[in-house]
């Protein structure tokens, strides 16, 4: 019985049982910016500003992980994104679009381009974003080649890297093709007219 209790305690104490915070709420330690846009830290949250840019986490790539992003917009037209599965640290703001996947943030987009969509590759099954000014919790579950998006507790997307996708129509839509099981993650600052706040970026294996 004693051996069983010791084993049970060891299992419950395994690392990865809690969220690992990637943003410290104070500065951009562990993060690097590419592109003309930028992120400011305001009241403990990251705030998008300026033109298009990509802020990525430099520490390590992630796979078989749940990535949690807590964000809010100021209005329906605010645009941003969460990049996943980037095979290398991005050298420019378009790298994540064409080499990783962008999980869209845009309340006003169509089903292929709205919050929770894998941008132009996998559409959402429902809309679950809260109105501007309210915080949203988006969990992005990476399991092998499967990406599952849960927004405010509701599953709205599940995508496999080898499933059929619509043909590419515009130059700015992602190049089709497989992405790795694990990769670097980042946040998109889309344009100077969009303001999006991120107060938590964390992972749980």
Backbone as a printed PyTorch tensor [residue, N CA C, xyz], in Angstrom:
tensor([[[  0.8360,  -1.2090,   0.0000],
         [  0.0000,   0.0000,   0.0000],
         [  0.8640,   1.2490,   0.0000]],

        [[  1.9450,   1.2040,   0.8020],
         [  2.8470,   2.3510,   0.8990],
         [  3.4980,   2.6480,  -0.4510]],

        [[  3.9040,   1.5670,  -1.1590],
         [  4.5260,   1.7360,  -2.4760],
         [  3.5310,   2.3670,  -3.4430]],

        [[  2.2720,   1.9290,  -3.3830],
         [  1.2400,   2.4820,  -4.2650],
         [  1.0440,   3.9700,  -4.0140]],

        [[  1.0010,   4.3960,  -2.7540],
         [  0.7970,   5.8060,  -2.4170],
         [  1.9630,   6.6600,  -2.8890]],

        [[  3.1770,   6.1330,  -2.7330],
         [  4.3590,   6.8720,  -3.2050],
         [  4.2990,   7.0440,  -4.7110]],

        [[  3.9100,   5.9800,  -5.4230],
         [  3.8150,   6.0510,  -6.8840],
         [  2.7400,   7.0410,  -7.3030]],

        [[  1.6010,   7.0420,  -6.5930],
         [  0.5130,   7.9610,  -6.9180],
         [  0.9450,   9.4080,  -6.7260]],

        [[  1.6420,   9.6820,  -5.6440],
         [  2.1350,  11.0370,  -5.3910],
         [  3.1230,  11.4670,  -6.4630]],

        [[  3.9680,  10.5330,  -6.9010],
         [  4.9480,  10.8540,  -7.9450],
         [  4.2610,  11.2310,  -9.2400]],

        [[  3.1710,  10.5260,  -9.5920],
         [  2.4420,  10.8170, -10.8300],
         [  1.7860,  12.1830, -10.7540]],

        [[  1.1330,  12.4800,  -9.6250],
         [  0.4400,  13.7680,  -9.4920],
         [  1.4040,  14.9310,  -9.4450]],

        [[  2.6730,  14.6640,  -9.1320],
         [  3.6630,  15.7450,  -9.0460],
         [  4.4840,  15.8860, -10.3180]],

        [[  4.1130,  15.1420, -11.3770],
         [  4.8820,  15.2220, -12.6140],
         [  4.8920,  16.6430, -13.1600]],

        [[  6.0150,  17.0880, -13.7490],
         [  6.0520,  18.4170, -14.3460],
         [  5.0880,  18.5160, -15.5150]],

        [[  4.5980,  19.7150, -15.7840],
         [  3.6530,  19.9190, -16.8650],
         [  2.2160,  19.9440, -16.3860]],

        [[  2.0150,  19.7830, -15.0610],
         [  0.6660,  19.7880, -14.5200],
         [  0.0900,  21.1970, -14.4190]],

        [[  0.9190,  22.2040, -14.5990],
         [  0.4390,  23.5790, -14.5070],
         [  0.8800,  24.3540, -15.7530]],

        [[  0.3080,  25.5340, -15.9180],
         [  0.6140,  26.3680, -17.0690],
         [  1.9720,  27.0370, -16.9100]],

        [[  2.7590,  27.0050, -17.9740],
         [  4.0540,  27.7110, -18.0180],
         [  3.8350,  29.0510, -18.7230]],

        [[  4.0590,  30.1280, -18.0010],
         [  3.8250,  31.4610, -18.5470],
         [  5.0040,  31.8780, -19.4350]],

        [[  4.7000,  32.2560, -20.6650],
         [  5.7460,  32.6820, -21.5980],
         [  5.8950,  34.2070, -21.6450]],

        [[  4.8990,  34.9190, -21.1650],
         [  4.9330,  36.3870, -21.1010],
         [  4.8740,  36.7960, -19.6320]],

        [[  5.8690,  37.5840, -19.1950],
         [  5.9750,  37.9090, -17.7720],
         [  5.1180,  39.0950, -17.3370]],

        [[  4.4230,  39.7370, -18.2730],
         [  3.5520,  40.8450, -17.9210],
         [  4.2700,  42.1650, -17.7140]],

        [[  5.5950,  42.1690, -17.9060],
         [  6.3830,  43.3730, -17.6420],
         [  7.1500,  43.8790, -18.8670]],

        [[  7.7340,  42.9400, -19.6110],
         [  8.5510,  43.3340, -20.7620],
         [  8.5750,  42.1890, -21.7650]],

        [[  9.4110,  42.3120, -22.7950],
         [  9.4490,  41.3300, -23.8800],
         [ 10.5670,  40.3060, -23.7140]],

        [[ 10.9640,  40.0410, -22.4820],
         [ 11.9740,  39.0220, -22.2360],
         [ 11.5310,  37.6820, -22.8280]],

        [[ 12.3980,  37.0840, -23.6480],
         [ 12.0860,  35.8090, -24.2760],
         [ 11.3870,  35.9310, -25.6160]],

        [[ 11.0930,  37.1600, -26.0270],
         [ 10.3760,  37.3950, -27.2780],
         [ 11.1990,  38.2910, -28.2070]],

        [[ 10.9880,  38.1410, -29.5040],
         [ 11.7170,  38.9540, -30.4820],
         [ 10.7570,  39.3930, -31.5790]],

        [[ 10.9460,  40.6290, -32.0500],
         [ 10.0630,  41.2210, -33.0490],
         [ 10.7300,  41.2430, -34.4180]],

        [[  9.9210,  40.9710, -35.4480],
         [ 10.3770,  41.1660, -36.8140],
         [  9.2780,  41.8940, -37.5770]],

        [[  9.6700,  42.8200, -38.4640],
         [  8.6840,  43.6040, -39.2000],
         [  8.5480,  45.0120, -38.6500]],

        [[  7.8150,  45.8770, -39.3410],
         [  7.7170,  47.2860, -38.9500],
         [  6.8070,  47.5450, -37.7510]],

        [[  5.8510,  46.6630, -37.4960],
         [  4.9690,  46.8610, -36.3530],
         [  5.7000,  46.5730, -35.0490]],

        [[  5.0150,  46.8170, -33.9370],
         [  5.6310,  46.5270, -32.6470],
         [  4.5540,  46.1980, -31.6080]],

        [[  5.0210,  45.6400, -30.4950],
         [  4.1660,  45.3640, -29.3500],
         [  4.6670,  46.1780, -28.1670]],

        [[  3.7570,  46.8520, -27.4890],
         [  4.0550,  47.5730, -26.2630],
         [  3.4960,  46.7940, -25.0850]],

        [[  4.0710,  47.0140, -23.9060],
         [  3.5090,  46.4380, -22.6910],
         [  2.7580,  47.5380, -21.9700]],

        [[  1.4620,  47.3430, -21.8020],
         [  0.6000,  48.3580, -21.2010],
         [ -0.3280,  47.7000, -20.1870]],

        [[ -0.2190,  48.1090, -18.9310],
         [ -1.0650,  47.5560, -17.8560],
         [ -1.0040,  46.0350, -17.8020]],

        [[  0.2140,  45.4960, -17.9410],
         [  0.4160,  44.0590, -17.8250],
         [  0.0260,  43.2480, -19.0410]],

        [[ -0.2490,  43.9040, -20.1650],
         [ -0.6480,  43.1950, -21.3790],
         [  0.1640,  43.6890, -22.5720]],

        [[  0.3280,  42.8260, -23.5630],
         [  0.9350,  43.2190, -24.8250],
         [ -0.1000,  43.9400, -25.6720]],

        [[  0.3000,  45.0190, -26.3100],
         [ -0.6050,  45.8240, -27.1340],
         [  0.0030,  45.9920, -28.5220]],

        [[ -0.7740,  45.6780, -29.5600],
         [ -0.2850,  45.8400, -30.9250],
         [ -0.2700,  47.3110, -31.3190]],

        [[  0.7280,  47.6630, -32.1390],
         [  0.8300,  49.0490, -32.6080],
         [  1.6450,  49.0790, -33.9000]],

        [[  1.2630,  49.9540, -34.8280],
         [  2.0400,  50.1450, -36.0510],
         [  1.6360,  49.1890, -37.1500]],

        [[  2.5480,  48.9830, -38.0940],
         [  2.2560,  48.1370, -39.2530],
         [  2.3860,  46.6650, -38.9390]],

        [[  2.3900,  45.8610, -39.9890],
         [  2.4320,  44.4100, -39.8080],
         [  3.7560,  43.9650, -39.1820]],

        [[  3.6560,  43.0580, -38.2430],
         [  4.8380,  42.5210, -37.5950],
         [  4.5500,  41.1730, -36.9680]],

        [[  5.6030,  40.4890, -36.5570],
         [  5.4880,  39.1760, -35.9450],
         [  6.3830,  39.1440, -34.7140]],

        [[  5.7670,  38.9320, -33.5670],
         [  6.4930,  38.7820, -32.3090],
         [  6.5280,  37.2970, -31.9740]],

        [[  7.7370,  36.7170, -31.8710],
         [  7.7990,  35.2770, -31.6470],
         [  8.5830,  34.9440, -30.3830]],

        [[  8.2490,  33.7860, -29.8230],
         [  8.9170,  33.3170, -28.6120],
         [ 10.2030,  32.6050, -29.0020]],

        [[ 11.3220,  33.0710, -28.4590],
         [ 12.6280,  32.5660, -28.8880],
         [ 13.0870,  31.3300, -28.1250]],

        [[ 12.4220,  31.0100, -27.0230],
         [ 12.9290,  29.9790, -26.1200],
         [ 13.0580,  28.5930, -26.7230]],

        [[ 12.0170,  28.1250, -27.4060],
         [ 12.0160,  26.7560, -27.9400],
         [ 10.7790,  26.5630, -28.7930]],

        [[ 10.7990,  25.5580, -29.6730],
         [  9.5860,  25.1880, -30.4090],
         [  8.6750,  24.3530, -29.5180]],

        [[  7.3960,  24.2750, -29.9060],
         [  6.4210,  23.5410, -29.1120],
         [  5.6540,  22.5520, -29.9810]],

        [[  5.4350,  21.3700, -29.4210],
         [  4.6010,  20.3570, -30.0390],
         [  3.9470,  19.5280, -28.9510]],

        [[  2.8600,  18.8350, -29.2700],
         [  2.1080,  18.0690, -28.2760],
         [  1.8760,  18.8990, -27.0260]],

        [[  1.3170,  20.0570, -27.2470],
         [  1.1790,  21.0850, -26.2230],
         [ -0.1590,  21.7900, -26.4000]],

        [[ -0.6890,  22.3050, -25.2910],
         [ -1.7960,  23.2410, -25.3760],
         [ -1.2590,  24.6480, -25.1630]],

        [[ -1.4910,  25.4960, -26.1470],
         [ -1.0870,  26.8990, -26.0850],
         [ -2.3170,  27.7160, -25.7150]],

        [[ -2.2140,  28.4850, -24.6360],
         [ -3.3340,  29.3350, -24.2050],
         [ -2.9950,  30.7960, -24.4510]],

        [[ -3.9010,  31.4960, -25.1220],
         [ -3.7440,  32.9220, -25.4030],
         [ -4.9980,  33.6400, -24.9010]],

        [[ -4.8130,  34.5900, -23.9980],
         [ -5.9230,  35.3930, -23.4860],
         [ -5.8110,  36.7770, -24.1230]],

        [[ -6.8340,  37.1750, -24.8760],
         [ -6.7510,  38.3920, -25.6730],
         [ -8.0720,  39.1600, -25.6310]],

        [[ -8.0090,  40.4180, -26.0210],
         [ -9.2220,  41.1980, -26.2510],
         [ -8.9750,  42.1690, -27.3960]],

        [[-10.0570,  42.4970, -28.0880],
         [-10.0010,  43.4700, -29.1650],
         [-10.7220,  44.7350, -28.7130]],

        [[-10.6050,  45.7800, -29.5110],
         [-11.3230,  47.0200, -29.2010],
         [-12.5650,  47.1770, -30.0630]],

        [[-12.6740,  46.3320, -31.1050],
         [-13.8320,  46.4020, -31.9890],
         [-13.8400,  45.2380, -32.9480]],

        [[-14.9160,  45.1070, -33.7300],
         [-15.1020,  43.9570, -34.6080],
         [-14.0880,  43.8980, -35.7400]],

        [[-13.5170,  45.0340, -36.1270],
         [-12.5930,  45.0590, -37.2680],
         [-11.1340,  44.8260, -36.8810]],

        [[-10.8390,  44.6990, -35.5880],
         [ -9.4590,  44.4550, -35.1620],
         [ -8.9920,  43.0950, -35.6650]],

        [[ -7.7530,  43.0620, -36.1380],
         [ -7.2120,  41.8750, -36.7910],
         [ -5.8570,  41.5310, -36.1730]],

        [[ -5.6550,  40.2610, -35.8760],
         [ -4.3680,  39.7580, -35.3850],
         [ -4.3610,  38.2520, -35.6070]],

        [[ -3.3770,  37.5690, -35.0610],
         [ -3.3230,  36.1270, -35.2220],
         [ -2.3010,  35.5120, -34.2860]],

        [[ -2.4140,  34.2020, -34.1210],
         [ -1.4550,  33.4250, -33.3380],
         [ -0.8020,  32.4320, -34.2910]],

        [[  0.5160,  32.5100, -34.4140],
         [  1.2370,  31.6020, -35.3090],
         [  1.7160,  30.3790, -34.5480]],

        [[  1.5960,  29.2290, -35.1840],
         [  2.0490,  27.9570, -34.6160],
         [  2.8120,  27.1810, -35.6910]],

        [[  3.5770,  26.1940, -35.2510],
         [  4.2490,  25.2350, -36.1390],
         [  5.2290,  25.8850, -37.1190]],

        [[  5.8320,  27.0020, -36.7530],
         [  6.8700,  27.5980, -37.6060],
         [  8.1570,  26.7970, -37.4300]],

        [[  8.7200,  26.2390, -38.5000],
         [  9.8780,  25.3540, -38.3520],
         [ 11.1540,  26.0500, -37.9050]],

        [[ 11.2770,  27.3440, -38.1950],
         [ 12.4720,  28.1040, -37.8300],
         [ 12.0530,  29.4450, -37.2280]],

        [[ 12.9490,  30.1010, -36.4910],
         [ 12.6540,  31.4660, -36.0580],
         [ 12.4090,  32.3460, -37.2780]],

        [[ 11.3320,  33.1180, -37.3070],
         [ 10.9830,  33.8860, -38.5060],
         [ 11.9110,  35.0650, -38.7440]],

        [[ 12.2760,  35.2570, -40.0030],
         [ 13.1470,  36.3750, -40.3710],
         [ 12.3500,  37.5820, -40.8560]],

        [[ 11.0660,  37.3820, -41.1540],
         [ 10.2220,  38.4790, -41.6220],
         [  8.7910,  38.1870, -41.2040]],

        [[  7.8930,  39.1890, -41.2400],
         [  6.5300,  38.9880, -40.7290],
         [  5.6640,  38.0500, -41.5590]],

        [[  6.0650,  37.7400, -42.7910],
         [  5.2880,  36.8410, -43.6380],
         [  5.6990,  35.3780, -43.4710]],

        [[  6.7880,  35.1490, -42.7720],
         [  7.2780,  33.7750, -42.6230],
         [  6.2340,  32.8750, -41.9770]],

        [[  5.5920,  33.3730, -40.9280],
         [  4.6010,  32.5710, -40.2230],
         [  3.3960,  32.2380, -41.0760]],

        [[  3.0160,  33.1310, -41.9700],
         [  1.8640,  32.9040, -42.8430],
         [  2.1150,  31.7200, -43.7640]],

        [[  3.2980,  31.6730, -44.3670],
         [  3.5740,  30.7010, -45.4210],
         [  4.3090,  29.4450, -44.9510]],

        [[  4.8370,  29.4650, -43.7390],
         [  5.5970,  28.3120, -43.2530],
         [  5.0050,  27.6760, -42.0020]],

        [[  4.1660,  28.4170, -41.2860],
         [  3.4310,  27.8680, -40.1570],
         [  1.9410,  27.9490, -40.4380]],

        [[  1.1540,  27.9170, -39.3850],
         [ -0.2860,  28.1510, -39.4960],
         [ -0.6320,  29.3930, -38.6760]],

        [[ -1.5850,  30.1720, -39.1720],
         [ -2.0950,  31.3140, -38.4180],
         [ -3.4860,  30.9920, -37.8930]],

        [[ -3.6150,  30.9900, -36.5700],
         [ -4.9310,  30.8960, -35.9610],
         [ -5.4610,  32.3270, -35.8720]],

        [[ -6.4930,  32.6160, -36.6300],
         [ -6.9570,  33.9810, -36.8670],
         [ -7.6210,  34.5980, -35.6360]],

        [[ -7.4230,  35.9130, -35.4860],
         [ -8.2180,  36.7360, -34.5700],
         [ -8.8260,  37.8430, -35.4190]],

        [[-10.1320,  37.7640, -35.6440],
         [-10.8420,  38.7490, -36.4630],
         [-12.3320,  38.4550, -36.3710]],

        [[-13.0400,  39.1900, -35.5290],
         [-14.4640,  38.9170, -35.3100],
         [-15.2910,  39.1560, -36.5670]],

        [[-14.8050,  40.0160, -37.4710],
         [-15.5960,  40.3850, -38.6390],
         [-15.3530,  39.5550, -39.8750]],

        [[-14.4300,  38.5940, -39.8350],
         [-14.1110,  37.7920, -41.0100],
         [-15.1560,  36.7270, -41.2910]],

        [[-15.0930,  36.1350, -42.4980],
         [-15.9780,  35.0180, -42.7950],
         [-15.4690,  33.7700, -42.0720]],

        [[-16.1540,  32.6400, -42.2630],
         [-15.8360,  31.4420, -41.4870],
         [-14.4120,  30.9420, -41.7090]],

        [[-13.8260,  31.2420, -42.8630],
         [-12.4540,  30.8160, -43.1610],
         [-11.4120,  31.7980, -42.6290]],

        [[-11.8680,  32.9700, -42.1960],
         [-10.9410,  34.0310, -41.8070],
         [-11.3560,  34.7220, -40.5140]],

        [[-12.1650,  34.0700, -39.7000],
         [-12.6190,  34.6710, -38.4450],
         [-11.8780,  34.0500, -37.2650]],

        [[-12.1160,  34.5760, -36.0920],
         [-11.3960,  34.1270, -34.9000],
         [-11.5530,  32.6220, -34.6830]],

        [[-10.4120,  31.9400, -34.6240],
         [-10.3830,  30.4980, -34.4430],
         [-10.1700,  29.7200, -35.7190]],

        [[-10.3030,  30.3760, -36.8840],
         [-10.0200,  29.7020, -38.1500],
         [ -8.5130,  29.4990, -38.3190]],

        [[ -8.1170,  28.4080, -38.9510],
         [ -6.7480,  28.2790, -39.4390],
         [ -6.7710,  29.0220, -40.7670]],

        [[ -6.1960,  30.1850, -40.7990],
         [ -6.4200,  31.1800, -41.8420],
         [ -6.4360,  30.5910, -43.2520]],

        [[ -7.6160,  30.6320, -43.8760],
         [ -7.9170,  30.1990, -45.2510],
         [ -7.7550,  28.6960, -45.4840]],

        [[ -7.4780,  27.9300, -44.4170],
         [ -7.2710,  26.4870, -44.5550],
         [ -8.3580,  25.6590, -43.8850]],

        [[ -8.8540,  26.1190, -42.7320],
         [ -9.8500,  25.3600, -41.9900],
         [-10.7990,  26.3370, -41.3100]],

        [[-12.0830,  26.2590, -41.6450],
         [-13.0400,  27.2400, -41.1420],
         [-13.5820,  26.8650, -39.7660]],

        [[-14.1120,  27.8640, -39.0800],
         [-14.7070,  27.6340, -37.7680],
         [-16.0910,  27.0040, -37.9330]],

        [[-16.5200,  26.2790, -36.9200],
         [-17.8490,  25.6810, -36.9250],
         [-18.8800,  26.5840, -36.2550]],

        [[-18.4120,  27.5720, -35.4880],
         [-19.3150,  28.5250, -34.8460],
         [-18.5130,  29.7410, -34.4060]],

        [[-19.2120,  30.8000, -34.0220],
         [-18.5770,  32.0300, -33.5510],
         [-18.6690,  32.0770, -32.0260]],

        [[-17.5480,  32.3010, -31.3670],
         [-17.5450,  32.2840, -29.9020],
         [-16.7810,  33.4520, -29.2930]],

        [[-16.3540,  34.4280, -30.1270],
         [-15.6070,  35.5670, -29.5860],
         [-16.5360,  36.5360, -28.8630]],

        [[-16.0510,  37.0750, -27.7640],
         [-16.8150,  38.0430, -26.9920],
         [-16.7050,  39.4300, -27.6310]],

        [[-17.5970,  40.3530, -27.2780],
         [-17.5450,  41.7040, -27.8450],
         [-16.2400,  42.4200, -27.4890]],

        [[-15.9200,  43.4620, -28.2720],
         [-14.7230,  44.2440, -28.0100],
         [-14.6780,  44.7360, -26.5810]],

        [[-13.4800,  44.6890, -25.9870],
         [-13.3010,  45.1210, -24.6120],
         [-13.3770,  44.0090, -23.5910]],

        [[-13.8420,  42.8140, -24.0120],
         [-13.9300,  41.6780, -23.1000],
         [-12.8300,  40.6720, -23.4240]],

        [[-12.2810,  40.0540, -22.3780],
         [-11.1970,  39.0890, -22.5520],
         [-11.7190,  37.7580, -23.0680]],

        [[-10.9730,  37.1750, -23.9970],
         [-11.2590,  35.8660, -24.5610],
         [-10.1200,  34.9110, -24.2230]],

        [[-10.4620,  33.6560, -23.9810],
         [ -9.4510,  32.6200, -23.7570],
         [ -9.4890,  31.6410, -24.9280]],

        [[ -8.3780,  31.5630, -25.6380],
         [ -8.2680,  30.6450, -26.7690],
         [ -7.2080,  29.5960, -26.4720]],

        [[ -7.6220,  28.3310, -26.4370],
         [ -6.7050,  27.2090, -26.2640],
         [ -6.4770,  26.5510, -27.6160]],

        [[ -5.2040,  26.4220, -27.9890],
         [ -4.8210,  25.7930, -29.2490],
         [ -4.0820,  24.5100, -28.8960]],

        [[ -4.6980,  23.3800, -29.1780],
         [ -4.1470,  22.0820, -28.7960],
         [ -3.3830,  21.4990, -29.9760]],

        [[ -2.1000,  21.2720, -29.7860],
         [ -1.2390,  20.6790, -30.8130],
         [ -0.9750,  19.2340, -30.4340]],

        [[ -1.4420,  18.3060, -31.2530],
         [ -1.2350,  16.8810, -30.9980],
         [ -0.8650,  16.2180, -32.3130]],

        [[  0.4260,  15.9670, -32.4980],
         [  0.8760,  15.4550, -33.7840],
         [  0.5180,  16.4430, -34.8740]],

        [[ -0.1560,  15.9650, -35.9170],
         [ -0.5590,  16.8190, -37.0290],
         [ -1.9450,  17.4430, -36.8340]],

        [[ -2.5640,  17.2030, -35.6880],
         [ -3.9000,  17.7370, -35.4200],
         [ -3.8110,  19.0120, -34.6010]],

        [[ -4.5460,  20.0310, -35.0430],
         [ -4.6660,  21.2980, -34.3230],
         [ -6.1350,  21.5060, -33.9660]],

        [[ -6.4090,  21.6690, -32.6810],
         [ -7.7680,  21.8970, -32.2050],
         [ -7.8280,  23.2710, -31.5480]],

        [[ -8.8560,  24.0380, -31.8910],
         [ -9.0130,  25.3880, -31.3450],
         [-10.2670,  25.4270, -30.4810]],

        [[-10.0860,  25.8590, -29.2380],
         [-11.1800,  25.9940, -28.2850],
         [-11.2260,  27.4520, -27.8560]],

        [[-12.3370,  28.1210, -28.1120],
         [-12.4820,  29.5400, -27.8030],
         [-13.5560,  29.7190, -26.7350]],

        [[-13.1410,  30.2930, -25.6080],
         [-14.0490,  30.5290, -24.4770],
         [-14.8110,  29.2620, -24.0960]],

        [[-14.0610,  28.1470, -24.0740],
         [-14.6220,  26.8790, -23.6380],
         [-15.3690,  26.0960, -24.6920]],

        [[-15.4340,  26.6010, -25.9250],
         [-16.1900,  25.9420, -26.9840],
         [-15.2550,  25.5260, -28.1170]],

        [[-15.2940,  24.2600, -28.4770],
         [-14.4820,  23.7670, -29.5930],
         [-15.0580,  24.2870, -30.9000]],

        [[-14.2470,  25.0270, -31.6680],
         [-14.7510,  25.6390, -32.8960],
         [-13.9690,  25.2340, -34.1400]],

        [[-12.8970,  24.4640, -33.9750],
         [-12.1120,  24.0750, -35.1440],
         [-11.2530,  22.8700, -34.8080]],

        [[-11.1300,  21.9650, -35.7660],
         [-10.1700,  20.8630, -35.6750],
         [ -9.6150,  20.6270, -37.0690]],

        [[ -8.3030,  20.6190, -37.1730],
         [ -7.6520,  20.5760, -38.4820],
         [ -6.4960,  19.5940, -38.4550]],

        [[ -6.4260,  18.7680, -39.4860],
         [ -5.2830,  17.8780, -39.6690],
         [ -4.4490,  18.3920, -40.8310]],

        [[ -3.1450,  18.3270, -40.6790],
         [ -2.2550,  18.8630, -41.6930],
         [ -2.3550,  18.2040, -43.0430]],

        [[ -2.8940,  16.9780, -43.0970],
         [ -2.9780,  16.2740, -44.3730],
         [ -4.3930,  16.2890, -44.9610]],

        [[ -5.3130,  17.0420, -44.3670],
         [ -6.6730,  17.0530, -44.9030],
         [ -6.7730,  17.9660, -46.1250]],

        [[ -7.8120,  17.7850, -46.9040],
         [ -8.0170,  18.5930, -48.1020],
         [ -8.3540,  20.0310, -47.7100]],

        [[ -7.7670,  20.9920, -48.4180],
         [ -7.9990,  22.4110, -48.1290],
         [ -8.3990,  23.1220, -49.4240]],

        [[ -9.0230,  24.2940, -49.3110],
         [ -9.3980,  25.0340, -50.5210],
         [ -8.1690,  25.4700, -51.3100]],

        [[ -8.2960,  25.6430, -52.6220],
         [ -7.1680,  26.1330, -53.4130],
         [ -6.7760,  27.5400, -52.9940]],

        [[ -5.5110,  27.8430, -53.1400],
         [ -5.0030,  29.1750, -52.8090],
         [ -5.4390,  30.1600, -53.8920]],

        [[ -6.0450,  31.2880, -53.4780],
         [ -6.5960,  32.2390, -54.4350],
         [ -5.8180,  33.5540, -54.4940]],

        [[ -5.2780,  33.9950, -53.3660],
         [ -4.6160,  35.2970, -53.2890],
         [ -3.1710,  35.1180, -52.8410]],

        [[ -2.3090,  36.0660, -53.2190],
         [ -0.8850,  35.9450, -52.8930],
         [ -0.6320,  35.9480, -51.3980]],

        [[ -1.5160,  36.6230, -50.6400],
         [ -1.2900,  36.7440, -49.2000],
         [ -1.8520,  35.5520, -48.4200]],

        [[ -2.5390,  34.6540, -49.0860],
         [ -2.9940,  33.4530, -48.4010],
         [ -1.8310,  32.4730, -48.2640]],

        [[ -1.8580,  31.6360, -47.2320],
         [ -0.7040,  30.7630, -46.9840],
         [ -0.4270,  29.7920, -48.1110]],

        [[  0.8420,  29.5860, -48.3770],
         [  1.2670,  28.5300, -49.2890],
         [  0.8000,  27.2030, -48.7070]],

        [[  0.1740,  26.3750, -49.5290],
         [ -0.3130,  25.0900, -49.0650],
         [  0.8450,  24.1140, -48.8680]],

        [[  0.6300,  23.1470, -47.9940],
         [  1.6660,  22.1550, -47.7530],
         [  1.7590,  21.8100, -46.2800]],

        [[  2.4590,  20.7280, -45.9630],
         [  2.5550,  20.2700, -44.5750],
         [  3.4000,  21.1950, -43.7130]],

        [[  3.0960,  21.2010, -42.4220],
         [  3.8870,  21.8950, -41.4040],
         [  4.3850,  20.8550, -40.4020]],

        [[  5.4240,  21.1790, -39.6460],
         [  5.9660,  20.1870, -38.7070],
         [  5.0450,  19.9450, -37.5130]],

        [[  5.2770,  18.8160, -36.8300],
         [  4.5070,  18.5110, -35.6250],
         [  4.7490,  19.5440, -34.5310]],

        [[  5.9390,  20.0970, -34.4960],
         [  6.2600,  21.1240, -33.5010],
         [  6.9450,  22.2910, -34.1980]],

        [[  6.8990,  23.4510, -33.5630],
         [  7.5230,  24.6270, -34.1560],
         [  7.4390,  25.8260, -33.2420]],

        [[  7.9720,  26.9200, -33.7210],
         [  7.9570,  28.1670, -32.9620],
         [  6.5650,  28.7890, -33.0080]],

        [[  6.2630,  29.5790, -31.9900],
         [  4.9680,  30.2460, -31.9020],
         [  5.1810,  31.7510, -31.9210]],

        [[  4.1530,  32.4850, -32.3240],
         [  4.2750,  33.9460, -32.3730],
         [  2.9160,  34.6160, -32.4260]],

        [[  2.9410,  35.9350, -32.2970],
         [  1.7390,  36.7640, -32.3650],
         [  1.8710,  37.7360, -33.5190]],

        [[  0.7890,  37.9480, -34.2200],
         [  0.7960,  38.8660, -35.3540],
         [  0.2390,  40.2290, -34.9680]],

        [[  0.9750,  41.2750, -35.3500],
         [  0.4390,  42.6370, -35.3460],
         [  0.0620,  42.9180, -36.7940]],

        [[ -1.2320,  43.0140, -37.0900],
         [ -1.6790,  42.9880, -38.4830],
         [ -1.5520,  44.3230, -39.1980]],

        [[ -2.0320,  45.4090, -38.5800],
         [ -2.0310,  46.6990, -39.2700],
         [ -2.1660,  47.8230, -38.2600]],

        [[ -1.9060,  49.0390, -38.7080],
         [ -1.8790,  50.1860, -37.8080],
         [ -3.2510,  50.5720, -37.2760]],

        [[ -4.3110,  50.0860, -37.9040],
         [ -5.6620,  50.4280, -37.4710],
         [ -6.2620,  49.4100, -36.4990]],

        [[ -5.5500,  48.3310, -36.2370],
         [ -6.0350,  47.2960, -35.3220],
         [ -5.3060,  47.3960, -33.9880]],

        [[ -6.0690,  47.2760, -32.9050],
         [ -5.4830,  47.2610, -31.5670],
         [ -5.9870,  46.0210, -30.8370]],

        [[ -5.0690,  45.1120, -30.5490],
         [ -5.3960,  43.8670, -29.8630],
         [ -4.4710,  43.7300, -28.6610]],

        [[ -5.0250,  43.3140, -27.5320],
         [ -4.2650,  43.1330, -26.2980],
         [ -4.1490,  41.6490, -25.9740]],

        [[ -2.9720,  41.2400, -25.4590],
         [ -2.7260,  39.8880, -25.0210],
         [ -2.2040,  39.9460, -23.5850]],

        [[ -2.9390,  39.3720, -22.6390],
         [ -2.4650,  39.4430, -21.2570],
         [ -1.8810,  38.1170, -20.7630]],

        [[ -2.0890,  37.0450, -21.5180],
         [ -1.5010,  35.7690, -21.1330],
         [ -1.1510,  34.9710, -22.3670]],

        [[  0.0760,  34.4480, -22.3970],
         [  0.4870,  33.4510, -23.3690],
         [  1.1760,  32.3600, -22.5590]],

        [[  0.5900,  31.1870, -22.5240],
         [  1.1290,  30.1140, -21.6940],
         [  0.9830,  28.7810, -22.4000]],

        [[  1.7230,  27.7810, -21.9210],
         [  1.6700,  26.4360, -22.4940],
         [  1.5380,  25.4140, -21.3920]],

        [[  0.9340,  24.2800, -21.7640],
         [  0.7690,  23.1700, -20.8270],
         [  0.9440,  21.8900, -21.6140]],

        [[  1.9350,  21.1190, -21.2390],
         [  2.2210,  19.8800, -21.9700],
         [  1.3060,  18.7540, -21.5020]]])
